Amino acid sequence: MTAEPKSSFGFRDVEATEKVALVRGVFESVADSYDLMNDLMSAGVHRIWKDMAIARLNPQPGETVIDCAGGTGDMARRMVKRVRSIQKRRGGPDLRVNLVDYNGEMIRAGVAKSASLPVGPEPEIRWTVGDAMALPFRDGHADAYVISFGIRNVANVQRALDEARRVLKPGGRFFCLEFSRPVSAALRTTYDAYSFKVIPAIGEIVAKDRDSYQYLVESIRRFPDQKTLQGMLDQAGFARTGYTNYSGGVVALHHGWAI
Ligand SMILES: C[S@@+](CC[C@H](N)C(=O)[O-])C[C@H]1O[C@@H](n2cnc3c(N)ncnc32)[C@H](O)[C@@H]1O
């Protein structure tokens, strides 16, 4: 039997099983302040990155989309909003978003948020507790798959990509929005200073949890750069893979097709 490779938890190397428990602890701790923290840390720019990703994903009425590591539903809600506006113009069946997250606390916070929205609950979203590395769907289940700021937290990234490939129909679209490597050295220096000094401090004040946000910035540094992640998409069997840098590579949107 081959041993499971080690996985990174921030700057530490841990057993893959230990990473699962540690990351679960991080998101249990930050679930209630997660949406506010995203706005504070990125000065609201995460909303623009997510909108750009959803525009590329281009969900359509009647499609099934998996929002993997979907957390509190920020991406799922954007998809629903976009498809409802298409339906107003030209009709068509509802979108189905299968949101999967392995953390029940993030899902609980997301369901509570949905229930309190002025637009009312979104029956298009089905919330499921599940693991990106063993998705609870049959082969060829979905038209599109998105994972937004989630893959960095998964213990075995290649396994999650293989699963994404498995659950997509032939012709299905894959998108991964994730922090990446700024392309210029000057931006890297400024961004490093900001993330290591400011983000854990905001986490301490707002979420009362410095360590979880220290993990966040360390995990970004340890995550594969744009080209390496693209190679992993190729290895999973996706076709015509590529990526688009946002904000000078602070974030990248990787994409590919299931064939
Ligand atoms: C930074 S949040 C992103 C949430 C959401 N996608 C967004 O963009 O706002 C990362 C999420 O990944 C989830 N996660 C981490 N590892 C996972 C895994 N193996 N399977 C499913 N979800 C996972 C966490 O529970 C957390 O909700």
The ligand as an SDF file (V2000), in Angstrom:
LIG
                    3D

 27 29  0  0  0  0  0  0  0  0999 V2000
  -12.8070   30.1850    1.5730 C   0  0  0  0  0  0  0  0  0  0  0  0
  -14.2920   29.2270    1.6480 S   0  0  0  0  0  0  0  0  0  0  0  0
  -14.9910   29.5580    0.0590 C   0  0  0  0  0  0  0  0  0  0  0  0
  -16.4820   29.5890    0.0640 C   0  0  0  0  0  0  0  0  0  0  0  0
  -17.1480   30.0140   -1.2360 C   0  0  0  0  0  0  0  0  0  0  0  0
  -16.8450   29.1090   -2.3270 N   0  0  0  0  0  0  0  0  0  0  0  0
  -16.7760   31.4300   -1.6170 C   0  0  0  0  0  0  0  0  0  0  0  0
  -16.1530   31.6310   -2.6640 O   0  0  0  0  0  0  0  0  0  0  0  0
  -17.1400   32.3440   -0.8750 O   0  0  0  0  0  0  0  0  0  0  0  0
  -13.6290   27.6140    1.4710 C   0  0  0  0  0  0  0  0  0  0  0  0
  -14.6620   26.5200    1.7090 C   0  0  0  0  0  0  0  0  0  0  0  0
  -14.0790   25.2650    1.3340 O   0  0  0  0  0  0  0  0  0  0  0  0
  -14.6750   24.2750    2.1540 C   0  0  0  0  0  0  0  0  0  0  0  0
  -13.8840   23.0450    2.0190 N   0  0  0  0  0  0  0  0  0  0  0  0
  -12.6010   22.8470    2.3780 C   0  0  0  0  0  0  0  0  0  0  0  0
  -12.2130   21.6110    2.0690 N   0  0  0  0  0  0  0  0  0  0  0  0
  -13.2860   21.0000    1.5020 C   0  0  0  0  0  0  0  0  0  0  0  0
  -13.5120   19.7110    0.9590 C   0  0  0  0  0  0  0  0  0  0  0  0
  -12.5670   18.7630    0.9640 N   0  0  0  0  0  0  0  0  0  0  0  0
  -14.7110   19.4390    0.4230 N   0  0  0  0  0  0  0  0  0  0  0  0
  -15.7050   20.3670    0.4200 C   0  0  0  0  0  0  0  0  0  0  0  0
  -15.5510   21.6020    0.9270 N   0  0  0  0  0  0  0  0  0  0  0  0
  -14.3570   21.9220    1.4500 C   0  0  0  0  0  0  0  0  0  0  0  0
  -14.6680   24.9260    3.5160 C   0  0  0  0  0  0  0  0  0  0  0  0
  -15.5340   24.2790    4.4260 O   0  0  0  0  0  0  0  0  0  0  0  0
  -15.1000   26.3420    3.1690 C   0  0  0  0  0  0  0  0  0  0  0  0
  -16.4970   26.5080    3.2530 O   0  0  0  0  0  0  0  0  0  0  0  0
  1  2  1  0
  2  3  1  0
  2 10  1  0
  3  4  1  0
  4  5  1  0
  5  6  1  0
  5  7  1  0
  7  8  2  0
  7  9  1  0
 10 11  1  0
 11 12  1  0
 11 26  1  0
 12 13  1  0
 13 14  1  0
 13 24  1  0
 14 15  1  0
 14 23  1  0
 15 16  2  0
 16 17  1  0
 17 18  1  0
 17 23  2  0
 18 19  1  0
 18 20  2  0
 20 21  1  0
 21 22  2  0
 22 23  1  0
 24 25  1  0
 24 26  1  0
 26 27  1  0
M  CHG  2   2   1   9  -1
M  END
$$$$
